[in-house]
Amino acid sequence: MLNSKNETQSCITCHETINPGIVGDWLTSRHSKINPKDALEKINTKKRVSSQTIPENLRSVVVGCYECHSLNPSAHKDNFEHFDFNINIVVSPADCKTCHYLEVDQYSTSKKAHALGILQKNPVLHGLVETITNLKEIKNDEFLHIASDNSKNETCYACHGTNVTVIGKKQISTDLGDIEIPELANWPNQGVGRVNPDGSLGACTACHPRHSFSIEIARKPFTCSQCHLQPDVPAWDVYRESKHGNIFQSKQYEWNWDNIPWTVGKDFKAPTCATCHNSLLVNSDGEIKVPRTHDFGARLWVRLLGAIYSHPQPKNGMTFIIKNKDGLNLPTTFNGELAEEYLIDKHEQAKRKNLMTSVCKLCHSTDWAERHFAKLDSTNNETDQMTLTTTQLLQKAWDEKLADPSNPFDETIEQKWIKQWLFYANSVRYGSAMGGPDYAAFKNGWWYITNNLQQMKEVLEKGKNR
C-alpha cells in the first residue's frame, strides 16, 4: 500500500480486526495501490479515472476508507460523527464522480440509473409490482391486498434499487461498545437505481463490489447474473448455453480480466456481457474499435425487454415519462403502436446497430454478424405478433366482462397474458440475440408461447360457457 491519509490509517487500525474481510478486500484493490495523481498520468486508453479536477488533498494518497466515506458531507443526510471523524454510511455515485466523472455522467442518463423510478413512477409497472408482491388474505371470498415493503425490497427493488432515507438515529452494539448511527430505511440495498441519502441515483457497487471494486468481477457474467436471469430477463441463462458461454466457461482462467484497454484475441477469446455492452475494446495494434461507456443501452437499438412488445430503445433512461396514444406510460399501445416521439429514430437505430455489429466483427465475418441480427429482427417481429394475438384474446375477455381491466395483472387470463410477453417472448428474443436455441424453443420459448396461447383461448371459452 502507498501513502494514505492518517484518517484512513485510523480506520484500518480498528476495522482490520473487527471487519478483516473489508480491509483484506480493499488491500487487493487498485485503489490501495495507486494514487489519483499517478493514475492521471497514464495514457488515455489505460486510464481508469476521468476527472481532471480531483481535489489536491486527494491526489497524492491512495483511495482508502476516509477518502470515499467522507466526501460531500453537506449533501449526505447519512453523515455522522464516528470516533472524531465525520463519515457517510453510503458511498454514492456522486462521491465516485470525484475521480470517475465521465462514467457517472454516462450512467446517470441510463435506464439502470432510473430503474427504481421506472417501477415507482410508471403507474402501469407500479401496479404490476404491487399486485405480485403484496401479501394477500381472503376476506368475503376476495383477496385483501396488504402492502409489504419487505416483499418489494427483497424482490423487484433488490435489483432495481430502493429509496434509502434517514429516518432517525439508533444505537448498535459493536466490539467497541454501543455506537449511535443514522437509521436508514430500505437498507441494505445495492440495486442499480438506488436513490441514495445524498439524492444521487445508482450503486456503482452493483457491478464493482465493495471493497475491491474489481474490474475483473464487473467484466465476468456472474455479476450480471444476479439480476439478468430467467424467467423475465434470461440473459445469463442463454449466455451460459451459448457458444460464447461454452468458451468462457472452458477458458476463462486463461484470460486477462484486469487489462485496460481490453485487447480482443489476446486478453480474451469470447465476449462476455461487458464486452458487448460497455467495455473499451482495442485490436492487437492498440487501435480503439469500440469506446467504453457506462450507459449500458448506448450500443442497443432495440429493446427486447419492453413492456408488452419489443421496440426501439427510448431516448431517455426515464422511461416513465413516455406516454402512448392510450395515455399510458408505455412505449407501445396494447395493440403495438409505437410512442415514436419518445423512442430513438431509424437513423439512431442504424448507428447503434452498426456499432454493435462492429463488436461482433472483431471475431466474426461481416456476413455472419449482419445475418445474425437479421434473424433477430425476424424473431422480434414474430414474438410481437404472438403477443398481439394474446392481447386480442385478453381484450375480448375485457369486452365481454369476463375479466376486469381496472387491474390488468390480477386475474388468471391476465396473468397468462403477462407470461406471454414478460417470460416467453423475452426468452425467445434473448435466445435469438445471444445464441441459446433451447431458450428460443422449449425453455420458456416457442413451446410455451404456443401452449400459453391455447390455454388463454380455453379460459376465454370456459368463461363464455358459464
C-alpha positions as CSV (number, residue, x, y, z in Angstrom):
1,M,0.0,0.0,0.0
2,L,1.3,3.5,-0.9
3,N,0.9,6.6,1.2
4,S,-2.5,7.0,2.8
5,K,-4.2,9.7,4.9
6,N,-4.0,9.5,8.7
7,E,-7.7,9.1,8.8
8,T,-7.7,6.0,6.6
9,Q,-4.9,4.5,8.7
10,S,-7.1,5.0,11.8
11,C,-10.0,3.3,10.1
12,I,-7.8,0.3,9.2
13,T,-6.4,0.0,12.7
14,C,-9.9,-0.8,14.1
15,H,-11.6,-2.4,11.1
16,E,-8.8,-4.9,10.2
17,T,-9.7,-6.6,13.5
18,I,-13.5,-6.0,13.5
19,N,-14.1,-6.4,9.7
20,P,-11.0,-8.1,8.4
21,G,-12.9,-9.1,5.2
22,I,-13.4,-5.5,4.3
23,V,-9.8,-4.4,4.8
24,G,-8.5,-7.6,3.1
25,D,-10.7,-6.9,0.1
26,W,-9.6,-3.3,-0.1
27,L,-5.9,-4.3,0.1
28,T,-6.4,-6.3,-3.1
29,S,-7.9,-3.3,-4.9
30,R,-6.3,-0.9,-7.3
31,H,-7.5,1.9,-5.0
32,S,-5.0,0.7,-2.4
33,K,-2.1,0.5,-4.9
34,I,-2.1,3.8,-6.8
35,N,-3.0,7.4,-6.1
36,P,-5.1,9.6,-8.4
37,K,-2.1,11.7,-9.4
38,D,-0.2,8.7,-10.9
39,A,-3.4,7.3,-12.4
40,L,-4.0,10.6,-14.3
41,E,-0.5,10.4,-15.8
42,K,-1.3,7.2,-17.7
43,I,-2.1,7.4,-21.4
44,N,-5.8,7.8,-22.3
45,T,-6.5,4.2,-23.2
46,K,-5.0,3.0,-20.0
47,K,-6.7,5.5,-17.7
48,R,-9.3,4.3,-15.1
49,V,-10.0,7.8,-13.9
50,S,-11.7,10.5,-16.0
51,S,-11.7,13.6,-13.8
52,Q,-9.0,16.3,-14.1
53,T,-10.4,18.3,-11.1
54,I,-9.6,15.9,-8.3
55,P,-9.1,17.9,-5.1
56,E,-5.4,18.5,-4.3
57,N,-5.6,16.8,-0.8
58,L,-6.7,13.6,-2.5
59,R,-4.4,13.4,-5.4
60,S,-1.3,12.0,-3.8
61,V,-2.8,9.5,-1.4
62,V,-4.4,6.1,-2.2
63,V,-8.1,5.9,-2.3
64,G,-9.0,4.5,1.1
65,C,-11.8,4.4,3.7
66,Y,-11.8,8.0,4.6
67,E,-11.3,9.2,1.0
68,C,-14.6,7.7,0.0
69,H,-16.7,7.8,3.1
70,S,-16.0,11.5,3.9
71,L,-16.9,13.1,0.6
72,N,-19.6,15.7,0.1
73,P,-20.8,15.7,3.8
74,S,-23.2,18.6,3.4
75,A,-25.2,16.5,0.8
76,H,-25.2,13.3,2.8
77,K,-28.1,13.0,5.3
78,D,-26.4,9.8,6.5
79,N,-23.3,11.7,7.6
80,F,-22.5,11.2,11.3
81,E,-19.7,11.6,13.8
82,H,-17.7,8.4,14.3
83,F,-14.7,8.3,16.6
84,D,-14.0,12.0,15.9
85,F,-14.4,11.6,12.2
86,N,-17.5,12.7,10.2
87,I,-18.3,10.0,7.7
88,N,-21.1,8.8,5.4
89,I,-22.6,5.3,5.7
90,V,-23.4,5.1,1.9
91,V,-20.8,5.9,-0.7
92,S,-22.8,7.1,-3.7
93,P,-22.1,7.7,-7.4
94,A,-21.9,11.4,-6.6
95,D,-18.9,10.5,-4.4
96,C,-17.3,8.2,-7.1
97,K,-17.7,11.1,-9.5
98,T,-14.8,12.9,-7.7
99,C,-12.5,10.7,-9.8
100,H,-14.8,9.0,-12.3
101,Y,-16.9,11.9,-13.6
102,L,-17.4,10.6,-17.1
103,E,-18.5,7.1,-16.0
104,V,-21.0,8.6,-13.5
105,D,-22.4,11.1,-16.1
106,Q,-22.9,8.3,-18.6
107,Y,-24.6,6.1,-16.1
108,S,-26.8,8.9,-14.8
109,T,-28.8,9.1,-18.0
110,S,-29.2,5.3,-18.4
111,K,-32.3,3.1,-17.7
112,K,-30.3,1.4,-14.9
113,A,-29.9,4.7,-13.0
114,H,-33.6,5.3,-13.3
115,A,-34.6,1.7,-12.6
116,L,-36.4,2.4,-9.3
117,G,-38.3,5.3,-10.9
118,I,-39.3,3.1,-13.8
119,L,-41.1,0.8,-11.4
120,Q,-42.4,3.5,-9.0
121,K,-43.3,6.4,-11.3
122,N,-44.9,4.4,-14.1
123,P,-48.5,3.6,-12.8
124,V,-48.7,0.5,-15.1
125,L,-45.5,-1.1,-13.9
126,H,-46.1,0.0,-10.3
127,G,-49.4,-1.7,-10.5
128,L,-47.7,-4.9,-11.6
129,V,-45.2,-4.7,-8.7
130,E,-47.9,-4.0,-6.2
131,T,-50.1,-6.9,-7.5
132,I,-47.4,-9.6,-7.4
133,T,-45.6,-8.6,-4.2
134,N,-48.4,-7.6,-1.7
135,L,-49.4,-10.0,0.9
136,K,-52.9,-11.4,0.4
137,E,-55.6,-12.6,2.7
138,I,-59.1,-14.0,1.9
139,K,-62.0,-11.8,3.1
140,N,-65.5,-12.3,1.8
141,D,-64.2,-14.7,-0.9
142,E,-62.0,-11.9,-2.2
143,F,-58.3,-11.2,-1.9
144,L,-57.4,-8.5,0.6
145,H,-54.1,-6.9,-0.5
146,I,-51.8,-5.8,2.3
147,A,-48.8,-3.6,1.4
148,S,-45.4,-5.3,2.1
149,D,-42.4,-3.1,1.8
150,N,-40.2,-6.1,2.7
151,S,-41.5,-8.2,-0.1
152,K,-40.8,-5.4,-2.6
153,N,-37.3,-4.8,-1.2
154,E,-36.4,-8.4,-1.4
155,T,-37.8,-8.9,-4.9
156,C,-38.2,-6.2,-7.5
157,Y,-36.4,-3.5,-5.6
158,A,-33.4,-5.7,-4.8
159,C,-32.3,-5.3,-8.4
160,H,-34.0,-2.0,-9.3
161,G,-32.9,-0.3,-6.1
162,T,-34.7,1.3,-3.1
163,N,-35.1,4.8,-1.8
164,V,-32.6,4.9,1.1
165,T,-33.6,7.6,3.5
166,V,-32.5,8.6,7.0
167,I,-35.4,8.1,9.4
168,G,-33.7,8.9,12.7
169,K,-30.8,7.6,14.9
170,K,-30.2,4.3,16.6
171,Q,-27.8,2.6,18.9
172,I,-26.0,-0.5,17.8
173,S,-23.8,-2.9,19.8
174,T,-20.3,-3.5,18.4
175,D,-17.0,-5.0,19.6
176,L,-16.0,-1.4,20.6
177,G,-19.2,-0.8,22.6
178,D,-22.5,0.9,21.8
179,I,-22.4,3.4,18.9
180,E,-25.1,5.8,17.7
181,I,-25.5,5.8,13.9
182,P,-28.2,7.1,11.5
183,E,-31.1,4.7,11.0
184,L,-31.7,4.1,7.3
185,A,-34.9,2.9,5.7
186,N,-34.8,0.3,3.0
187,W,-31.2,-0.5,3.8
188,P,-29.1,-2.5,2.9
189,N,-29.5,-2.4,-0.9
190,Q,-27.3,-2.4,-3.9
191,G,-29.8,-2.1,-6.7
192,V,-28.8,-0.3,-9.8
193,G,-31.3,2.5,-9.5
194,R,-31.0,3.0,-5.7
195,V,-31.8,6.5,-4.5
196,N,-29.0,7.4,-2.1
197,P,-29.2,9.6,1.0
198,D,-27.4,12.4,-0.9
199,G,-30.1,12.3,-3.6
200,S,-27.9,10.7,-6.3
201,L,-29.1,7.7,-8.3
202,G,-27.5,4.3,-8.6
203,A,-24.9,2.0,-6.9
204,C,-21.5,1.6,-8.6
205,T,-21.1,-1.4,-6.3
206,A,-23.8,-3.3,-8.1
207,C,-21.1,-4.2,-10.6
208,H,-17.9,-3.2,-8.9
209,P,-18.5,-4.8,-5.5
210,R,-17.2,-3.4,-2.2
211,H,-14.4,-3.1,-1.3
212,S,-12.2,-4.4,-4.1
213,F,-14.2,-2.5,-6.8
214,S,-12.8,-5.1,-9.2
215,I,-13.0,-4.6,-12.9
216,E,-12.5,-8.4,-13.2
217,I,-15.7,-9.1,-11.3
218,A,-17.5,-6.4,-13.3
219,R,-16.4,-8.0,-16.6
220,K,-17.4,-11.5,-15.7
221,P,-21.0,-12.5,-16.5
222,F,-21.6,-13.9,-13.0
223,T,-22.1,-10.3,-11.8
224,C,-24.8,-9.6,-14.4
225,S,-26.4,-13.0,-13.5
226,Q,-27.6,-11.5,-10.1
227,C,-30.5,-9.9,-11.9
228,H,-30.4,-10.8,-15.6
229,L,-31.7,-14.4,-15.5
230,Q,-34.8,-16.3,-16.2
231,P,-37.7,-16.2,-16.5
232,D,-38.1,-12.5,-17.3
233,V,-34.5,-11.5,-18.3
234,P,-32.8,-14.8,-19.2
235,A,-29.6,-13.2,-20.4
236,W,-27.3,-15.2,-18.1
237,D,-29.1,-18.5,-18.8
238,V,-28.9,-18.0,-22.5
239,Y,-25.3,-16.9,-22.4
240,R,-24.3,-20.0,-20.4
241,E,-25.9,-22.2,-23.0
242,S,-24.4,-20.3,-26.0
243,K,-21.2,-21.0,-27.8
244,H,-19.8,-17.8,-26.3
245,G,-20.7,-19.1,-22.8
246,N,-19.2,-22.5,-23.6
247,I,-15.8,-20.9,-24.5
248,F,-16.0,-18.6,-21.4
249,Q,-16.6,-21.4,-19.0
250,S,-13.8,-23.5,-20.5
251,K,-11.1,-20.9,-21.0
252,Q,-11.9,-18.0,-18.5
253,Y,-8.9,-18.9,-16.3
254,E,-6.5,-18.3,-19.1
255,W,-7.8,-14.8,-19.9
256,N,-6.6,-11.4,-18.7
257,W,-9.5,-9.9,-16.9
258,D,-7.8,-6.8,-15.5
259,N,-6.1,-5.3,-18.5
260,I,-7.1,-1.8,-19.8
261,P,-7.6,-1.4,-22.7
262,W,-9.0,-4.9,-23.3
263,T,-7.4,-6.5,-26.4
264,V,-9.6,-8.7,-28.4
265,G,-8.0,-12.1,-29.2
266,K,-5.2,-11.5,-26.7
267,D,-6.8,-10.8,-23.3
268,F,-10.0,-12.8,-24.1
269,K,-11.2,-15.1,-26.8
270,A,-15.0,-14.8,-26.5
271,P,-17.3,-12.0,-25.4
272,T,-19.0,-11.5,-22.0
273,C,-21.8,-9.1,-21.2
274,A,-19.3,-6.3,-20.6
275,T,-17.6,-6.9,-24.0
276,C,-20.8,-6.2,-25.9
277,H,-22.4,-3.6,-23.7
278,N,-19.8,-1.3,-22.3
279,S,-16.0,-2.3,-22.4
280,L,-13.3,-0.3,-24.2
281,L,-12.0,-2.7,-26.9
282,V,-8.8,-2.5,-29.0
283,N,-7.3,-4.7,-31.6
284,S,-3.8,-6.1,-31.5
285,D,-2.3,-2.8,-32.7
286,G,-3.9,-0.9,-29.8
287,E,-6.4,0.8,-32.1
288,I,-9.7,1.6,-30.4
289,K,-12.5,-0.4,-32.0
290,V,-15.3,0.4,-29.5
291,P,-15.1,3.1,-26.8
292,R,-16.0,2.5,-23.2
293,T,-19.5,3.5,-21.9
294,H,-21.3,3.2,-18.6
295,D,-24.7,3.7,-20.3
296,F,-25.4,0.0,-20.9
297,G,-28.0,0.7,-23.5
298,A,-25.9,3.0,-25.6
299,R,-25.0,0.3,-28.1
300,L,-28.5,-1.1,-28.3
301,W,-31.0,-0.1,-31.0
302,V,-33.9,-2.4,-30.0
303,R,-35.3,-3.1,-26.6
304,L,-36.0,-6.8,-26.1
305,L,-37.4,-6.4,-22.6
306,G,-40.0,-3.9,-23.4
307,A,-43.3,-3.7,-21.7
308,I,-45.5,-5.9,-23.9
309,Y,-43.7,-5.6,-27.2
310,S,-40.1,-5.1,-28.5
311,H,-39.5,-1.6,-29.6
312,P,-36.7,0.9,-30.4
313,Q,-34.7,2.0,-27.4
314,P,-36.0,5.0,-25.5
315,K,-34.3,8.4,-26.0
316,N,-34.1,8.8,-22.2
317,G,-33.5,6.4,-19.3
318,M,-36.5,8.0,-17.6
319,T,-38.9,5.7,-19.4
320,F,-41.7,6.7,-17.0
321,I,-42.1,10.0,-18.9
322,I,-43.3,8.1,-22.0
323,K,-47.0,8.5,-22.9
324,N,-48.5,6.3,-25.7
325,K,-51.7,7.2,-27.6
326,D,-53.8,5.5,-25.0
327,G,-52.3,7.8,-22.3
328,L,-50.4,5.0,-20.6
329,N,-46.7,5.3,-19.6
330,L,-45.7,2.5,-22.1
331,P,-43.6,2.6,-25.3
332,T,-46.4,1.0,-27.3
333,T,-50.1,0.8,-27.1
334,F,-51.7,-2.6,-26.2
335,N,-52.0,-3.1,-29.9
336,G,-48.4,-2.5,-30.6
337,E,-48.4,1.1,-31.9
338,L,-45.2,2.9,-31.0
339,A,-44.9,6.0,-29.0
340,E,-42.4,7.3,-31.5
341,E,-41.6,10.7,-30.1
342,Y,-40.1,9.1,-27.0
343,L,-38.0,6.4,-28.9
344,I,-34.9,6.7,-31.0
345,D,-35.4,7.2,-34.7
346,K,-34.3,5.0,-37.6
347,H,-31.0,6.9,-38.1
348,E,-30.0,6.4,-34.4
349,Q,-31.2,2.8,-34.6
350,A,-28.9,2.1,-37.6
351,K,-26.0,3.9,-35.9
352,R,-26.3,1.8,-32.8
353,K,-26.8,-1.4,-34.8
354,N,-23.6,-0.7,-36.8
355,L,-21.7,-0.1,-33.5
356,M,-22.9,-3.5,-32.1
357,T,-22.2,-5.2,-35.4
358,S,-18.6,-3.8,-35.2
359,V,-18.2,-5.6,-31.9
360,C,-19.3,-8.9,-33.5
361,K,-17.0,-8.3,-36.5
362,L,-13.9,-8.3,-34.2
363,C,-14.4,-12.1,-34.2
364,H,-16.9,-12.9,-37.0
365,S,-17.2,-12.1,-40.7
366,T,-19.4,-9.2,-41.8
367,D,-21.9,-11.6,-43.4
368,W,-22.2,-13.7,-40.2
369,A,-22.8,-10.6,-38.0
370,E,-25.3,-9.0,-40.3
371,R,-27.3,-12.1,-40.9
372,H,-27.4,-12.8,-37.2
373,F,-29.1,-9.5,-36.5
374,A,-31.4,-10.0,-39.5
375,K,-32.6,-13.2,-37.8
376,L,-33.1,-11.3,-34.5
377,D,-35.3,-8.7,-36.3
378,S,-37.4,-11.5,-37.6
379,T,-37.7,-13.1,-34.2
380,N,-38.8,-9.8,-32.7
381,N,-41.5,-9.4,-35.3
382,E,-42.8,-13.0,-34.8
383,T,-42.9,-12.8,-31.0
384,D,-44.6,-9.4,-31.1
385,Q,-47.2,-11.0,-33.4
386,M,-47.9,-13.8,-30.9
387,T,-48.1,-11.3,-28.1
388,L,-50.6,-9.3,-30.1
389,T,-52.7,-12.4,-30.6
390,T,-52.8,-13.0,-26.8
391,T,-53.6,-9.3,-26.2
392,Q,-56.6,-9.6,-28.6
393,L,-57.8,-12.5,-26.5
394,L,-57.4,-10.5,-23.4
395,Q,-59.3,-7.6,-24.9
396,K,-62.2,-10.0,-25.7
397,A,-62.3,-11.1,-22.1
398,W,-62.5,-7.4,-21.0
399,D,-65.1,-6.5,-23.6
400,E,-67.3,-9.5,-22.6
401,K,-66.9,-8.7,-18.9
402,L,-65.1,-11.9,-18.2
403,A,-62.2,-10.0,-16.6
404,D,-61.8,-6.6,-15.1
405,P,-59.4,-4.2,-16.9
406,S,-59.0,-1.9,-13.9
407,N,-56.1,-4.1,-12.8
408,P,-54.7,-6.0,-15.8
409,F,-52.5,-8.1,-13.7
410,D,-54.6,-10.0,-11.1
411,E,-56.9,-12.4,-12.9
412,T,-56.0,-15.8,-14.4
413,I,-56.3,-14.8,-18.1
414,E,-54.4,-11.6,-17.4
415,Q,-51.5,-13.4,-15.7
416,K,-51.3,-15.7,-18.6
417,W,-51.1,-12.7,-20.9
418,I,-48.2,-11.3,-18.7
419,K,-46.3,-14.6,-19.1
420,Q,-46.6,-14.3,-22.8
421,W,-44.6,-11.1,-23.1
422,L,-42.7,-10.9,-19.8
423,F,-41.4,-14.5,-19.8
424,Y,-41.9,-16.4,-23.1
425,A,-41.5,-13.7,-25.7
426,N,-38.4,-12.4,-23.9
427,S,-36.9,-15.9,-23.7
428,V,-37.2,-16.3,-27.4
429,R,-35.7,-12.9,-28.1
430,Y,-32.8,-13.4,-25.8
431,G,-32.3,-16.9,-27.2
432,S,-32.1,-15.4,-30.7
433,A,-29.9,-12.4,-29.7
434,M,-27.4,-14.4,-27.8
435,G,-27.4,-17.8,-29.4
436,G,-29.2,-20.0,-27.0
437,P,-31.6,-22.0,-29.2
438,D,-33.3,-24.1,-26.5
439,Y,-34.4,-20.9,-24.8
440,A,-36.0,-20.0,-28.1
441,A,-37.6,-23.4,-28.4
442,F,-38.5,-25.3,-25.2
443,K,-37.1,-23.4,-22.1
444,N,-39.8,-20.8,-21.8
445,G,-39.7,-20.4,-25.6
446,W,-41.9,-21.1,-28.5
447,W,-43.4,-24.2,-26.9
448,Y,-44.7,-22.1,-24.0
449,I,-45.8,-19.3,-26.3
450,T,-48.0,-21.7,-28.2
451,N,-49.2,-23.6,-25.1
452,N,-50.0,-20.4,-23.2
453,L,-51.9,-19.0,-26.2
454,Q,-54.1,-22.2,-26.3
455,Q,-54.7,-22.0,-22.5
456,M,-55.8,-18.4,-22.8
457,K,-58.2,-19.4,-25.5
458,E,-59.7,-22.2,-23.4
459,V,-60.0,-19.9,-20.3
460,L,-61.9,-17.4,-22.5
461,E,-64.2,-20.1,-23.9
462,K,-64.9,-21.5,-20.4
463,G,-65.9,-18.0,-19.3
464,K,-68.3,-17.7,-22.2
465,N,-70.0,-21.0,-21.4
466,R,-70.7,-20.3,-17.8
